Amino acid sequence: MIATDLAVRPATRADQHQIAELMDFEEHLHRHLDWRAPLDWLGWPHYWVMEDRGRILAALACPQDPPQVAWIRLFVHSILLTPAEAWTPLWETAREAIASIPATLDLDRESPQGVSVVTVAAIAVKPWFRTLLETSGFVLHQNIVLLEWQGSLVNWDHRSRQDGLQVRRMARQDLPEVAALDADAFDLLWRNSQEALQKAFSQALYATVAVLDGRIRGYQISTGNISGGHLGRLAVWRDVQGHGIGRTLVSDLQTWLQARHLDRLTVNTQADNAASLILYQRMGFIKTGDVFPVYTSELG
Ligand SMILES: CC(C)(COP(=O)(O)OP(=O)(O)OC[C@H]1O[C@@H](n2cnc3c(N)ncnc32)[C@H](O)[C@@H]1OP(=O)(O)O)[C@@H](O)C(=O)NCCC(=O)NCCS
């Protein structure tokens, strides 16, 4: 396209229809695997559009949630632009804004210049998007692998289950405790804020907590789909990992699904997450062969 009046500006809620249209009809769409839809982020900082005389031709959303982690939740552009024509001005605008966020005392990562260090990240499923990230200095951080369970319950020694450990359905009141657990168990990049967990909980087919002596020790949140379920979140407090709590939660989930004739369960995990890979493989999951690269760029 011969650039005429192309301009980048923050997105507003009034842009909803035009962005939705781009998402519906354009081929070049990167959409983060997320508990929120890309349009739900409108109104958050670091959501940008590029327009030509009022017509939106591209959008980029990278809001921080949790603080200091900005996943690229949306990048989409019109066929009238090349990927680089759309990406470069949007990313340069976002990069500059994110790299100058002042550090605040309650955040633990600060650059020598006194600004907040923010990790911008993306799970780049499509090759055209991977190319853009690589040319903009993003580096491969990790791979995500997909595993699948097809309904056979694994015989495991239930005596190894901790005495007194109970699995029960998660309740809305559990969310603050579950969020604290999530922040303890996951590295910063993979943490879910309480708001994100609330969204996950509201979309769950089956969400449970493992409780011992009145305290939540582990939790899982699974969603449903036509062929079964997807284990979206599983975590155990660090100080009680390795005591069979993860296994108890997964086993209970599999039994629950099987009783409802849902015998397919998928899960994504990091290719270098030994604990989860061992757990899933012991519980009868097998790798599907799908691998998705995670790219990151540190700003600040
Ligand atoms: C992954 C996780 C949920 C496992 O829960 P857990 O309660 O610690 O796991 P369990 O004690 O039930 O262990 C299940 C199996 O995995 C093995 N395992 C657990 N942690 C391990 C580790 N760090 N290294 C090697 N094996 C490990 C156990 O030996 C056990 O196998 P076994 O019974 O044959 O010995 C927990 O480590 C965690 O919360 N990690 C951080 C969050 C995370 O990565 N979640 C999964 C992302 S998809």
The ligand as an SDF file (V2000), in Angstrom:
LIG
                    3D

 48 50  0  0  0  0  0  0  0  0999 V2000
    3.7940  -29.6930   37.9620 C   0  0  0  0  0  0  0  0  0  0  0  0
    3.2360  -29.7800   39.3830 C   0  0  0  0  0  0  0  0  0  0  0  0
    1.7800  -29.3640   39.3670 C   0  0  0  0  0  0  0  0  0  0  0  0
    3.3650  -31.2200   39.8880 C   0  0  0  0  0  0  0  0  0  0  0  0
    2.6760  -31.3460   41.1350 O   0  0  0  0  0  0  0  0  0  0  0  0
    3.3160  -32.1920   42.3340 P   0  0  0  0  0  0  0  0  0  0  0  0
    2.3240  -32.2930   43.4060 O   0  0  0  0  0  0  0  0  0  0  0  0
    4.6110  -31.5860   42.6900 O   0  0  0  0  0  0  0  0  0  0  0  0
    3.5580  -33.5790   41.5910 O   0  0  0  0  0  0  0  0  0  0  0  0
    3.4120  -35.0400   42.2350 P   0  0  0  0  0  0  0  0  0  0  0  0
    4.0760  -35.0490   43.5820 O   0  0  0  0  0  0  0  0  0  0  0  0
    1.9890  -35.4500   42.1790 O   0  0  0  0  0  0  0  0  0  0  0  0
    4.2930  -35.8940   41.2470 O   0  0  0  0  0  0  0  0  0  0  0  0
    3.7770  -36.6050   40.1620 C   0  0  0  0  0  0  0  0  0  0  0  0
    4.9090  -37.3400   39.4980 C   0  0  0  0  0  0  0  0  0  0  0  0
    5.8310  -36.4080   38.9240 O   0  0  0  0  0  0  0  0  0  0  0  0
    7.1290  -36.6070   39.4920 C   0  0  0  0  0  0  0  0  0  0  0  0
    7.7130  -35.2960   39.7640 N   0  0  0  0  0  0  0  0  0  0  0  0
    7.1330  -34.2820   40.4220 C   0  0  0  0  0  0  0  0  0  0  0  0
    7.9960  -33.2360   40.4900 N   0  0  0  0  0  0  0  0  0  0  0  0
    9.1250  -33.6300   39.8800 C   0  0  0  0  0  0  0  0  0  0  0  0
   10.3640  -33.0010   39.6110 C   0  0  0  0  0  0  0  0  0  0  0  0
   10.6160  -31.7270   40.0170 N   0  0  0  0  0  0  0  0  0  0  0  0
   11.3010  -33.6750   38.9370 N   0  0  0  0  0  0  0  0  0  0  0  0
   11.0600  -34.9340   38.5410 C   0  0  0  0  0  0  0  0  0  0  0  0
    9.8970  -35.5870   38.7560 N   0  0  0  0  0  0  0  0  0  0  0  0
    8.9460  -34.9430   39.4150 C   0  0  0  0  0  0  0  0  0  0  0  0
    6.9160  -37.3300   40.7790 C   0  0  0  0  0  0  0  0  0  0  0  0
    8.0450  -38.1120   41.1100 O   0  0  0  0  0  0  0  0  0  0  0  0
    5.7040  -38.1540   40.5040 C   0  0  0  0  0  0  0  0  0  0  0  0
    6.0210  -39.3460   39.8470 O   0  0  0  0  0  0  0  0  0  0  0  0
    6.0570  -40.7300   40.7090 P   0  0  0  0  0  0  0  0  0  0  0  0
    4.7960  -40.7560   41.5050 O   0  0  0  0  0  0  0  0  0  0  0  0
    6.1360  -41.7510   39.6730 O   0  0  0  0  0  0  0  0  0  0  0  0
    7.2400  -40.5790   41.5680 O   0  0  0  0  0  0  0  0  0  0  0  0
    4.0160  -28.8520   40.3670 C   0  0  0  0  0  0  0  0  0  0  0  0
    5.3690  -29.1830   40.2870 O   0  0  0  0  0  0  0  0  0  0  0  0
    3.8410  -27.3650   40.0890 C   0  0  0  0  0  0  0  0  0  0  0  0
    2.9290  -26.7340   40.6060 O   0  0  0  0  0  0  0  0  0  0  0  0
    4.7520  -26.7920   39.2710 N   0  0  0  0  0  0  0  0  0  0  0  0
    4.6760  -25.3630   38.9320 C   0  0  0  0  0  0  0  0  0  0  0  0
    3.4820  -25.0530   38.0920 C   0  0  0  0  0  0  0  0  0  0  0  0
    3.4690  -25.8830   36.8280 C   0  0  0  0  0  0  0  0  0  0  0  0
    4.4930  -26.0400   36.1680 O   0  0  0  0  0  0  0  0  0  0  0  0
    2.2850  -26.3880   36.4710 N   0  0  0  0  0  0  0  0  0  0  0  0
    2.0750  -27.2160   35.2900 C   0  0  0  0  0  0  0  0  0  0  0  0
    2.0880  -26.3650   34.0940 C   0  0  0  0  0  0  0  0  0  0  0  0
    1.1530  -27.0740   32.8130 S   0  0  0  0  0  0  0  0  0  0  0  0
  1  2  1  0
  2  3  1  0
  2  4  1  0
  2 36  1  0
  4  5  1  0
  5  6  1  0
  6  7  2  0
  6  8  1  0
  6  9  1  0
  9 10  1  0
 10 11  2  0
 10 12  1  0
 10 13  1  0
 13 14  1  0
 14 15  1  0
 15 16  1  0
 15 30  1  0
 16 17  1  0
 17 18  1  0
 17 28  1  0
 18 19  1  0
 18 27  1  0
 19 20  2  0
 20 21  1  0
 21 22  1  0
 21 27  2  0
 22 23  1  0
 22 24  2  0
 24 25  1  0
 25 26  2  0
 26 27  1  0
 28 29  1  0
 28 30  1  0
 30 31  1  0
 31 32  1  0
 32 33  2  0
 32 34  1  0
 32 35  1  0
 36 37  1  0
 36 38  1  0
 38 39  2  0
 38 40  1  0
 40 41  1  0
 41 42  1  0
 42 43  1  0
 43 44  2  0
 43 45  1  0
 45 46  1  0
 46 47  1  0
 47 48  1  0
M  END
$$$$
